[in-house]
Amino acid sequence: MSEQKTAMNKETARKFYERIASKQYDKLFELCDENFVYYPQIHTKLEGLQAFIDYERANMDPAGDFKMKVERIAADGDFVAVYLTFEGTLLGDSWHGVPAPKKHIMMDFMTWLTFNDAGKIIEKRAKYDRYDIFKQLGVTNLPLK
C-alpha cells in the first residue's frame, strides 16, 4: 500500500473522531462503508453504522459537552490504530443504570479501524476499561467476569 493511501486513511480516522467529538454523527456516513461493523467488545458485534451511532450516543451524549481528543494515530496499510482520551460530566441521574448525578468521568481507549479499498471505514474495534468507568461512578461491588 502506498504511503499516500496510508496517510489518507489516517486523515479519515482523524475526521471520524472529530465528527464524533462534535456530535456530527450524520457526517459519519461520508466516511464509512455501508457494511460497517463495530465491535465494542470482542464478543459483541453491531452491524451497520446506525447501530454504532446509537451506541455512541448512549455512551457519550449523557456527558453533555464532553471533550474527546485524538492523542496518537498509527497506521499499517488498511489498519489504523487510534489512541484517544475522553472527559465529561454526566448530566443525568444515571448512566447505564448506575446512579451518577453530575459525576465527572475520564477515560482513555484504543480503537482499530479497518479500511476498504475505497478508503472507507468498514470495521471498528474498541478497547477500553469499562470497570474503571464504573469505579469512577462509585460502584464498589464490581463482579469479575
Number of C-alpha atoms within 10 A of each C-alpha: 8 8 11 9 15 20 16 13 25 23 13 20 24 16 15 20 19 16 14 18 19 12 18 12 19 12 13 20 15 12 16 22 19 15 11 21 21 22 18 18 12 10 6 10 15 16 15 17 22 16 14 20 17 11 14 15 14 13 12 21 15 18 22 12 16 20 15 20 16 18 10 12 17 14 18 13 16 18 19 23 20 21 17 17 15 17 17 20 18 22 17 14 13 15 19 10 7 12 14 21 14 15 18 16 19 15 16 16 15 17 18 20 22 22 24 14 9 9 17 21 28 20 21 21 18 17 15 14 10 11 13 14 15 18 13 16 20 13 14 9 8 9 6 5 3
